[in-house]
Amino acid sequence: MGSRHSDLAEPDKQFATSDTPSLSSDPSKIGLLIGWGTGILILGSLIGLVLRFGDIHLFVVTLQSTDPGCLAAALIVQTVTYFCAATIWL
């Protein structure tokens, strides 16, 4: 008596095709350019919105009134956060 699920016996042969893209391949250059371009566009838009609707003088006064030690600590923690996030993708 034959098995109804003969295709399950050899799953590698069923899905092993050469036209299937690998998920571990390097990203294409156009994909990287689109990603960087999108990021720069969003960052530029955010800066434009802040400059348009934000009060630069109030920001400068607030920045000058902060404790330099606390500001340095915050910048270090923020930098380490981005570094750790980037190492996940290595």
C-alpha positions as CSV (number, residue, x, y, z in Angstrom):
1,M,0.0,0.0,0.0
2,G,1.5,3.4,-1.0
3,S,1.9,6.4,1.2
4,R,-0.4,9.3,0.8
5,H,2.3,11.7,1.9
6,S,5.2,10.6,-0.3
7,D,6.2,14.3,-0.9
8,L,6.8,14.6,2.9
9,A,9.4,11.9,2.9
10,E,11.9,14.0,0.9
11,P,11.1,17.7,1.7
12,D,14.5,19.0,0.5
13,K,14.0,17.8,-3.1
14,Q,10.6,19.4,-3.3
15,F,11.7,22.9,-2.4
16,A,15.3,22.9,-3.6
17,T,15.1,25.1,-6.7
18,S,17.8,27.4,-8.0
19,D,15.5,30.3,-8.6
20,T,14.6,30.7,-4.9
21,P,16.5,33.7,-3.4
22,S,18.6,33.1,-0.3
23,L,17.7,35.1,2.8
24,S,21.4,35.2,3.8
25,S,22.5,37.0,0.6
26,D,24.1,40.4,0.8
27,P,21.8,43.4,0.2
28,S,21.9,44.9,-3.2
29,K,23.4,48.4,-3.8
30,I,20.1,49.8,-5.0
31,G,18.4,48.5,-1.8
32,L,21.1,50.2,0.3
33,L,20.7,53.5,-1.6
34,I,16.9,53.4,-1.2
35,G,17.3,52.7,2.5
36,W,19.8,55.6,3.0
37,G,17.8,57.9,0.8
38,T,14.6,57.2,2.7
39,G,16.4,57.8,6.0
40,I,17.9,61.1,4.9
41,L,14.6,62.3,3.5
42,I,12.8,61.5,6.8
43,L,15.6,63.1,8.9
44,G,15.5,66.2,6.6
45,S,11.7,66.4,7.0
46,L,12.0,66.2,10.7
47,I,14.6,68.9,10.9
48,G,12.4,71.1,8.7
49,L,9.4,70.6,10.9
50,V,11.4,71.4,14.0
51,L,12.9,74.5,12.4
52,R,9.5,75.6,11.1
53,F,7.4,75.0,14.2
54,G,10.0,74.8,17.0
55,D,11.4,77.7,19.0
56,I,15.2,77.6,18.4
57,H,15.9,80.2,21.1
58,L,14.0,78.2,23.7
59,F,15.9,75.1,22.8
60,V,19.3,76.9,23.1
61,V,18.3,78.4,26.5
62,T,17.2,75.0,27.7
63,L,20.5,73.4,26.4
64,Q,22.6,76.1,28.1
65,S,20.8,75.6,31.5
66,T,21.5,71.8,31.6
67,D,24.2,70.2,33.7
68,P,27.1,69.3,31.4
69,G,27.7,66.0,33.3
70,C,24.1,64.9,32.8
71,L,24.1,66.0,29.1
72,A,27.4,64.0,28.5
73,A,25.9,61.0,30.3
74,A,22.8,61.1,28.2
75,L,24.8,61.4,25.0
76,I,27.0,58.5,26.0
77,V,24.0,56.3,26.8
78,Q,22.3,57.2,23.5
79,T,25.5,56.4,21.6
80,V,25.9,53.1,23.3
81,T,22.2,52.3,22.5
82,Y,22.8,52.9,18.8
83,F,26.0,50.9,18.9
84,C,24.3,47.9,20.6
85,A,21.4,48.1,18.1
86,A,23.9,48.1,15.2
87,T,25.8,45.1,16.5
88,I,22.7,42.9,16.4
89,W,22.8,43.1,12.6
90,L,26.5,42.1,12.3
